[in-house]
Amino acid sequence: MSAHSTAHDFKANASRAIADTQLTGNLKAVRQNFIDKRAKAVKGLPEFEALRESGKEIKDHTLAHLDLYLEYYAQKVEESGGHVHFAADAEEARKIALDICRKVGAKTVTKGKSMITEEVGLNAYLEANGVTPVETDLGEYIIQLRGETPSHIIAPAVHLNKHQIEGDFRRVHTHLDPARDLNEKVSLLTEARGVLRDRFLVADVGITGANFLVAETGTSIIVTNEGNGDLTQILPKVHIVMTSIEKMVPTLEDASQILRLLARSATGQEMSVYTTLSTGPRRMGDLDGPEEYHVILLDNGRSAMLGGEFQDMLRCIRCAACMNHCPVYHQIGGHAYGWIYPGPMGSVLSPSLIGVDEAGHLPNASTFCGRCEAVCPMKIPLPKMMRHWREREFERNLNPALQRWGLGFWAFFAKRPRLYALANRLAIKAMALIGRKKGSFKGLPGLGAWTKYRDFAVPEGETFQAKWKKARAGR
């Protein structure tokens, strides 16, 4: 999906998603598989809250001195024999990656899971220039077969069930026995493993993202549960790490502290199955590893967030806890958000990267229940920042005209307390009189979208303020 689909299509996307009973049924897995497991994992770690505070302090310190840490990190990578490339935007990042591929004559590229490569649209760009990208994370491989973007940042295919996946495998894997049994999940995994193993062996370049970059050593760290990230890094001649500048931490000890938060918040594990550290290309005596090691560091609007009211968003470690606990995401899934990052974190990050004029609907896609902030391992104040984006949207007159006029009408009365109280009393009495036989209203002027799905109870005849005054007077 393009960035432009976000602002124009969110409401339509959300309506289609809610009406899709298969999708809403599939999304129950988010609630069942993530929330309870996270709660159990957190309960089993008494120092979890202390680690949250420590992780926040580590990231705040790093962001306050990010220029220095980036410079030191680049120096360490080069000392280890690697190369660092700084990309100001998505176009530059794509071109750098393609240039590296062309220099080694790459025809096939294997990829570990990476939201940054999704952000810059790397797959389509490589394909258009004669390089075939192959996603090796199982979820990413499935959605690549379908021509889709991820619907979740750690479980890209969570919107699908096994029957849909079986259909895709039979449609694409036509070289395999059509009578094979794919009824069990393990058979789907085995088939994907067999197909992908051949791709690993012929790949010229491997591309991964990074969960952390360690300035102290020039190391990139990825966490996976499948091991595909390791094969992507060590088998091809060239390893490219494409990631964003805010993934930096000062030391390995800092990374280890935040790693204790990451898996528990994401999947309810104490640690992911694989935690892989890469520091430069293969050295003398190494049994495996790439001959070349490149790191592409993407800015793409992040440096503009430093020092501003959205800087806290750069603490995000992409655990997806916010969307796992978000009642809005549970109903519509990730594709309805229209761009790469869904859920509460996307509702803050997307406007920061592509502009509130393009992503203005997303900060409004929230109940402000606060669950996202409560579970965020980095204590990011997501509701507060969504409110800031709503303010920006209103200041730039990007809201619908009717909404602005309605707020202006309400503000006229709100600034005049006596007039507001009088109008309120009259409206309450009129509604109580009109609706006394109905019990509830539907289709109220200005509240049609609300009362279409909900009953608006008929008031009893007095405002809360009036009852409160009577109660005080009767003391």
N, C-alpha and C positions, 0 to 999 in steps of 0.2 A: 504493500500500500504506500502511496505517496504521502508526504507530509500534508499536502493540501486536502486529503480526504478527512483529516481529523476534524477541522472546524465545520466543514460542510455536511458531513455524513454521520456524525456521532449519534444524533437522536434517531435517525433512520436505522443505523447499525444496531443500536440498543433495542429498538422496537422489534427488529427481525430476530435478534438473539433471544429475547424473552418469549417470542412466539415459537421458537424452535425447541420443541419438547425433547428431542434427542440430545441437543446441546445442553439444555438445563439438567437433563438426567446425567449426562457425562460429567458435568461440573460438580456433582455431588462428591466426586472423588477428592476434590480440593478440601472440602470440609472434613471428610472422613480420614484422609491420609496425612494431612498436615497439622491440623489444629491440635488434635489429641496427642499426637506424637511429640509436638513441640512442648506442650504443657508437661508431659511426663519427663522429657529430657531436662527441662528447666528445673523442675522440682528435684531432680536428682543431682543438681549442682548448686549447693547452698550459696556459693560465691557468685552466682550469675549476675545479680544486680551490681555487685562491686566491679565485675568484669565489664558490664555495660558502661559504667562511669569511666573506667580506665580506658576502654576503647574509644569513647567519645573524646577524652582528653588527648589520646594519641593522634587521632585524626585532626582535631582542632589545631594541635601544635604543628602537624605536618602541613596543613593548609596555610597556616600563618607564615610558613617558611618554605612554601612549595618550590619557589624558584631555586633556592639553594639546594634542596634535596634532588630536584631534577638534574641540576648541573652535576652534583656529586654522583648520582646514579649513572648518568651517561659516561662519566669518567671511568667508573668501575666496570661498566659493560665493555668499554673499549680496551681497558687493561686486560680483560679476560679473553680478548680476541673477537668480540662482537661488534656490532654497528648499531647506532641509534639514529633514527630519523624522526624529526619533529614535523608533524602535519597540522597545519592551521585549521583545515576543514576536511570534510568528507572527500571532496574531489582530490585534494592533494594526497590523502591517505591511500586512496584507490590507485592513484598513479604510481606512488612509491612501491606498493605491493606488486603491481603489474611489471614495473621496471625490473624488480628483483627476479620475478619469474622469467622474464624474457632473457635476462643475462645468463641464466642457466638452461635456457631452452625448455622450460617446463611445459608439459602438455596436460598433466593431471596434478591437481592439488588436493590433498586431504585436509580436512578442517576439524578441529575440535570445537566444542560449543563456545560461541563468542557472540555476545550481544553487540559488541562494537562493530564487528563485521556486518551484522544486520543493520546497524545504524547507518553505516556508510554505503550500504547496498553493494558489497563487494562481490557476491556471487554473480549477479547479473552482469556486472562490469567485466569480470574475468571471462565469463562465457562469451560476451560480445567481442572479446579480443582473443578468442581462440584458446583459452585455458579452461579446462573442465574442473570445477570445484566439486568435491564429494564430501558431504557432511557425514561424520562418523559417529557422533553422538546419536543414540538410537532415536530419541525424540526428534532431533533435527533432521535425521535421515528420512524419517516418516513424512515430516512436513515438506521436505524438499521434493519427495515423490509427488506430493499433492500440489506443489506450487504455492505453498502458503508461507506466511511469516509465523513466528512463535506466538502462541496465545498466552504464554506464561514464561517468565524469565529463567526458571530453573527446570520446568517441566513443559517443554515446548508443545507437546502433543496431548496435553491433559484434557483437551476438548474432544478427544476421539475415544471410541471404545474399540475393543479387540476385533469386532466384526468389520468395522470400517477399515482398520489396519490390514486385516486379512484380504479385504477386497483390493486394497492398493498393492499389496505384495503380489497377488495373483495377476493384477493388471500389468505390473512392471516386470516381474521376474518370470518372463515367458520362457526362459531357457530351462526352467525347472519342471519337474513332473506335475502336470495339472491335477493328478489324482492325489497329490500329497495331502497329509492331514495337517491343517493349521488351526485346529479348534482350541488348542491349549496355548497359553501365553509363552511357555517354554519353547514350543515349536516355532513361534514367530521370532523369538530371540535367536534361536539356533540358525534360522534361515538368514536373518540379517547379519549375524556374525560371519557366516560363510561367504555371503556376497561381499561384505566389507573387507574381509581379510585379503581378498585378491586386490582390492583397491589400495590398501596400505602398501602392498609389495611393489606396485608400479608407480606410486606417487613420486614426483620429482621434488615437490615442496610440501612442507607441512605448515599449516597456519593455526595458531591457537590464540586465545585471549589470555588474560591474566587476572586472577583474583587479587593478587598483591604484587607490587614491585618493591624490592628491598634496596634502599639507597646504600646501606652499609656494604653490601656485597655485589650489587649489580645483578641480583637474582630476580627471576620471575617465578611466581608460584601459581599453580592451578590445582583445583580440587575437583575430583570426578568420582563417580561410582562405577564406571564401566572400564576404565583402563585405556579407552580409545585416545585420550589425550597423550598418554605416554607413547603409543605407537605412532601418533601423528608427529611427535617431536623427534624420536630417535631413529626412525627408519629412513625418511627422505634425506637428501643431501643438504637441504636448506630448511631451517626452522625460522619462521617469521612469527613474532609475537605482536599482535595488533591490539592495543589497549589504550585507555584514556589516562590523562595525566593525574587524575585524583586517586588512582589506585596505589599511589606511593605510601610507604611507611618507612620510618627511619632505620629500624633494625630488625634482625631475625626474631629477637625476643618480642618486639612489638607485634610482628606478624603472628607469632605463636599465641599471643593473648587473644587476638581478634579471631583466629581460627577456632578457638574454643567457643566463641559465640556463633560463628557462621553456620556450621552444620546443625547445631541444636536449633537455631532459629529457622533454618531452611527446611530440613527434612526430619528433624527430631533425632538425628544421630549424634553420638558423642563426637565422632570425627567421620569425615567422608572416607570411603574405602581407599582412595588414592589421594595423597597430597604430594605433588611433584614439584621439585625445585630445579630450575634450569639456570645455569650460570655460564654463558658463552658456548662456543662450539666445542666439538670433540678435542680433547687434548691427547698428547702422547701417552699411550698406555690405556686409554679408555677403550672399552670393548664395543661401545656403540655410541651413537650421537651424530648430530649433523656436522657437516664440514663448514657450514656458514650459519651464523646466528644473527638475526636482525630484529630490532625492536622498533616498531612504529608507534610513536606516542601522539595520540590525537587530542587536540584541543576542542575544536568544533563548538565554541561558545562557553566552555567551562571557565576559562580565565576571566571572562566577564562576570561570572558569578562570585568570584573571590572578593571579599570585603563588602558584599552587599547583603540584602535581606534573604537571599536564597543560597548563601554559602553553605549553610548546614546540610543542604541536599547532597553536597559533595562528600559527605561522610558515608553515604550509602555503600554497603558491601554486597548488594544484589542478592540478598537472601530470600526475597519474596515473601517474608512474613507479613508484610502489610497487605498484600493482595490475598494471601491465604486466609486472612481474617476479615476481609472487606465484604460487607453484605451486598454492595453494588457489584463487585467482581463476581461474586457467587452466582448472580443472576444473569450476567451478560457475557462473561468470559473476556478474554484479552483482545480479540479481533475487533470488538465494537469500539475500542478506544482509537483505532484508526492509524496508529503509528507503532513504533517499535516497543515502547515501554508502557505497559498497562497498569491498572490499579492505582492506588494512592501515590506511589513513588512516580509513576508516569504522569499523573495529574499535576505534579510539581516540576518534574524534570523536562517533560516535553515542551511546555511553554518557555522554559529557560533556553532550550536549544533551538526551537523552530519558531518561537514567537507566540505571544498570547493571541495575536490576530489569527494564527493558524490553529492553535490548540486551546482556544478560549472556553470551549465546552467542558474540557476535562476537569478543571478545578471545581466546576459545578456538579460533577458526577460524584457527589459525596453526601452522606447523611450527617457527617461531622460527629459520628458516634465516638470517635477518638480511639478505636481499637488499634488502628494502624500505628499511632504514636506509642500506645501502651506496650505493643509487642516488638517495636523496632529495636534491634540490639544496639544501634548507635544513637538511640534517643533523639531521632530527628523529629522536629515538631511539624509534622506533615499537615494537620488541619490549619495551623497558623499560617503556613506558607500558601495553602490553597486559598485562604481568605485574602492574603496579599494579592494573589493573582486575580481574584474576583474584583478587588479594589482597582487594580490596574485596568482590567477589562471595562469597568464602569467609567473610569476617568477618561478612557479613550473612546467612549461612546460605542463600544463594540457589542453591548447587550442589545437585544431586540428593543425597538422603540417603545412598545407597549410596557415592557418591564421597567424601562427607565421612567416612563410617565407614571406608572403605578407607584414606584418608589418616591418620586417627586411629590405625588399627591399625599402619600403617607407622611412624608417628611414635613409637609406644610402643617399638618395637624400635630405631629409629634413635637414640633418646636413651640406649640401653643398648648400647654397642658390643660388649661381649662376648656378650651374648645375641643381638644381631643377627648376629654372625659365626657363632655356633653354629647358629642357625636357618637361616642361609644355607647352611652346609655340609650340614646334614641335608636341606634341600630339593633342593639340587643333586644329591646322591647318590641321593635317591629318584627324581628325574626321570630321571637317567642310567640307573638300573636299570629303571624302567618303560618307558622309550622306546628302549632299546638296539636293538630290532628294527625300530622304526618309522622312525627317523631324524629325525622331526619330529612336533610336536604340533598338533592342531587342537581347538578347543573347550575350552581350559583354563579352569577356574573363575576368574572375574574378568577374563579376557582374551579373552572370546568375541568382542567387537567387533573386536579386533586379529587374532586367528587365523582369523576368518571369511574374510579376504582374504589372509592372509600365513601362511607356515609359520614355526612357532617351533622353531628347531633344538634337538635334544636336547643337553643339556650333556655335556661329556666326562667329568665326574665330580669335578672340582676347581674351586674358586672361583679367581678371578683373584688374590685376596689370598694364597691358599694357594700358588699357583704362584710368586708374587712372592717370598714368604718363602723358598721352597726355592731359588729362583735366587740370592737374596742370601746364603743360607747356603752355597751351593756356590762362592762366589767365593774 
